[in-house]
């Protein structure tokens, strides 16, 4: 029994159901085909659906209505799946935030302290010492590694910046405060003027 729904995709697209037609040609083809078959009152096989469409094709309006009904049901099914996924991710995030895991709570502050109190001062001290003492090999080494060092510290401070922004959002979320996006911040700034 053939279960390849790809052949029906073009027909369904022409009948005004782009979401359903696109799904028939992909990994969700069987699910989309089942919804389409139910809307047409046919068995859930590509041949049966094609026959039902041909039967309703005598009156094109009936075929289009049935296909668009299936499109609406498929969109509702995808929305339900999306809501369930978002709820699951949210529950996981709330559980992680509420956990008392020390590693989760302390890795970012320790990262920031290590970078700003150890790495940067050590690097600056080493560079200044090489400059002060006129150590040519040390200065040449810094010069040849300057691109690498800029990329390294750029990445390290980039992670620190993401941490600071993320921690701010976590604190606002914990208090229930509104989390404005970029557009929201622009609108607020314009509204204040």
C-alpha positions as CSV (number, residue, x, y, z in Angstrom):
1,X,0.0,0.0,0.0
2,X,1.5,3.4,-1.1
3,X,1.8,5.9,1.8
4,X,3.6,8.6,-0.2
5,X,1.5,11.8,0.0
6,X,3.9,13.9,-2.1
7,X,1.8,13.4,-5.3
8,X,-1.2,15.1,-3.7
9,X,0.8,18.2,-2.6
10,X,0.3,20.1,-5.9
11,X,-3.4,19.4,-6.0
12,X,-3.9,20.6,-2.4
13,X,-1.8,23.7,-3.0
14,X,-3.9,24.6,-6.0
15,X,-7.0,24.2,-3.9
16,X,-5.8,27.0,-1.5
17,X,-4.2,25.0,1.3
18,X,-0.5,25.9,1.4
19,X,0.2,24.7,4.9
20,X,-1.4,21.3,4.3
21,X,0.1,21.0,0.8
22,X,3.6,21.7,2.1
23,X,3.2,19.2,4.9
24,X,2.1,16.5,2.5
25,X,5.5,16.6,0.8
26,X,7.5,16.4,4.1
27,X,7.9,14.4,7.3
28,X,4.4,15.4,8.5
29,X,2.8,14.0,5.4
30,X,1.0,11.1,7.1
31,X,-0.5,13.3,9.8
32,X,-1.6,15.9,7.2
33,X,-2.9,13.1,5.0
34,X,-5.0,11.7,7.8
35,X,-6.5,15.1,8.5
36,X,-7.2,15.6,4.8
37,X,-8.8,12.1,4.5
38,X,-11.0,12.8,7.5
39,X,-12.2,16.1,6.0
40,X,-13.0,14.4,2.7
41,X,-14.6,11.3,4.4
42,X,-12.1,9.0,2.8
43,X,-9.7,6.3,3.9
44,X,-6.3,7.6,5.0
45,X,-4.4,6.6,1.9
46,X,-3.2,8.8,-0.9
47,X,-5.2,6.8,-3.5
48,X,-8.4,7.1,-1.5
49,X,-7.9,10.8,-0.9
50,X,-7.2,11.3,-4.6
51,X,-10.3,9.5,-5.5
52,X,-12.4,11.5,-3.1
53,X,-10.9,14.7,-4.5
54,X,-11.7,13.5,-8.1
55,X,-15.3,12.8,-7.0
56,X,-15.7,16.2,-5.4
57,X,-13.8,17.7,-8.3
58,X,-17.0,17.6,-10.3
59,X,-18.1,20.5,-8.0
60,X,-14.8,22.4,-7.4
61,X,-16.3,24.4,-4.6
62,X,-16.9,21.3,-2.5
63,X,-13.4,20.1,-2.9
64,X,-11.9,23.5,-2.0
65,X,-14.1,23.8,1.1
66,X,-13.1,20.3,2.3
67,X,-9.5,21.0,1.7
68,X,-9.6,24.4,3.4
69,X,-11.4,22.7,6.4
70,X,-8.6,20.2,6.6
71,X,-6.1,23.2,6.4
72,X,-7.7,24.8,9.4
73,X,-7.7,21.6,11.4
74,X,-4.0,21.0,10.5
75,X,-3.1,24.5,11.6
76,X,-5.0,24.0,14.8
77,X,-3.1,20.7,15.4
78,X,0.2,22.4,14.8
79,X,-0.7,25.2,17.2
80,X,-1.6,22.7,19.9
81,X,1.7,21.0,19.4
82,X,3.5,24.4,19.6
83,X,1.7,25.3,22.8
84,X,2.6,22.0,24.4
85,X,6.2,22.5,23.5
86,X,6.3,26.0,24.9
87,X,4.6,24.9,28.1
88,X,7.2,22.1,28.5
89,X,10.2,24.4,27.9
90,X,8.7,26.9,30.3
91,X,8.2,24.3,33.0
92,X,11.8,23.2,32.6
93,X,13.1,26.7,32.8
94,X,11.0,27.4,36.0
95,X,12.3,24.2,37.6
96,X,15.9,25.2,36.8
97,X,15.4,28.8,38.1
98,X,13.8,27.5,41.3
99,X,16.5,24.8,41.9
100,X,19.0,25.5,44.6
101,X,21.9,24.1,42.5
102,X,25.1,25.9,43.5
103,X,26.8,25.3,40.2
104,X,24.0,26.9,38.3
105,X,23.8,29.9,40.7
106,X,27.6,30.5,41.0
107,X,29.3,29.7,37.7
108,X,28.5,33.0,36.1
109,X,29.6,35.2,39.0
110,X,32.7,33.1,39.4
111,X,33.4,33.5,35.6
112,X,33.0,37.3,35.9
113,X,35.3,37.5,38.9
114,X,37.9,35.3,37.4
115,X,38.0,37.3,34.2
116,X,38.0,40.7,35.7
117,X,40.1,40.1,38.8
118,X,42.6,37.5,37.6
119,X,43.0,37.2,33.8
120,X,42.8,40.9,32.8
121,X,45.1,42.1,35.6
122,X,47.6,39.3,34.8
123,X,47.6,40.1,31.2
124,X,48.0,43.8,31.8
125,X,50.8,43.3,34.3
126,X,52.6,41.0,31.9
127,X,52.3,43.5,29.0
128,X,53.3,46.4,31.2
129,X,56.3,44.5,32.6
130,X,57.5,43.7,29.0
131,X,57.1,47.3,28.1
132,X,58.8,48.6,31.2
133,X,61.8,46.3,31.0
134,X,62.1,46.5,27.2
135,X,61.8,42.8,26.8
136,X,61.9,42.5,23.0
137,X,60.9,38.9,22.8
138,X,57.9,39.4,25.0
139,X,56.8,42.5,23.0
140,X,57.2,40.6,19.8
141,X,55.2,37.7,21.2
142,X,52.4,40.1,22.2
143,X,52.5,41.7,18.8
144,X,52.3,38.4,16.9
145,X,49.5,37.1,19.2
146,X,47.5,40.4,19.2
147,X,44.8,39.1,16.8
148,X,44.3,36.0,18.8
149,X,44.3,37.9,22.1
150,X,41.7,40.3,20.8
151,X,39.5,37.4,19.7
152,X,40.0,35.6,23.0
153,X,39.1,38.6,25.2
154,X,36.3,39.6,22.9
155,X,34.7,36.2,23.2
156,X,35.3,36.1,27.0
157,X,33.8,39.6,27.5
158,X,31.0,38.7,25.0
159,X,30.0,35.8,27.3
160,X,30.2,38.1,30.3
161,X,27.9,40.6,28.5
162,X,25.4,37.9,27.7
163,X,25.5,36.8,31.3
164,X,24.8,40.4,32.6
165,X,21.9,40.8,30.2
166,X,20.5,37.3,31.0
167,X,20.8,37.8,34.7
168,X,18.9,41.1,34.4
169,X,16.1,39.3,32.5
170,X,16.0,36.5,35.1
171,X,15.7,39.0,38.0
172,X,12.9,40.9,36.2
173,X,11.1,37.6,35.4
174,X,11.4,36.5,39.0
175,X,9.7,39.8,40.2
176,X,7.0,39.6,37.5
177,X,8.2,42.8,35.9
178,X,7.6,43.4,32.2
179,X,10.4,42.3,29.9
180,X,10.4,44.8,27.0
181,X,12.1,43.8,23.8
182,X,14.0,46.1,21.6
183,X,10.9,47.5,20.0
184,X,9.3,48.0,23.4
185,X,12.3,49.9,24.6
186,X,12.2,52.1,21.5
187,X,8.5,52.8,22.0
188,X,9.0,53.6,25.7
189,X,11.9,56.0,24.8
190,X,9.8,57.8,22.2
191,X,6.8,58.0,24.5
192,X,8.9,59.7,27.2
193,X,9.8,62.5,24.8
